[in-house]
Amino acid sequence: MTSWLAIAQRKDIVTRAAIVSAIVGTLLVAINQGDALLQGMITPAVVAKIVLTYCVPYAVSTYASVEAMRSAGK
């Protein structure tokens, strides 16, 4: 059976996770940090929150995709 990390690095998995991250992350940034961005209050803390906001949906999508592939035996 292919290792978890090997599946997570597959091009289709990475592409899917990046698309999900771009869409969901952008919506969450607008909801959670939109006021700070509109007011021009971009601090290192805000930047860190924005980066993490994109990382979370990427990680969730990757995890779900890898587990689905492993369950399907691929």
Sequence and secondary structure as in RCSB ss.txt:
>XXXX:A:sequence
MTSWLAIAQRKDIVTRAAIVSAIVGTLLVAINQGDALLQGMITPAVVAKIVLTYCVPYAVSTYASVEAMRSAGK
>XXXX:A:secstr
   HHHHHTSHHHHHHHHHHHHHHHHHHHHHHHHHHHHTT   HHHHHHHHHHHHHHHHHHHHHHHHHHHHHT 
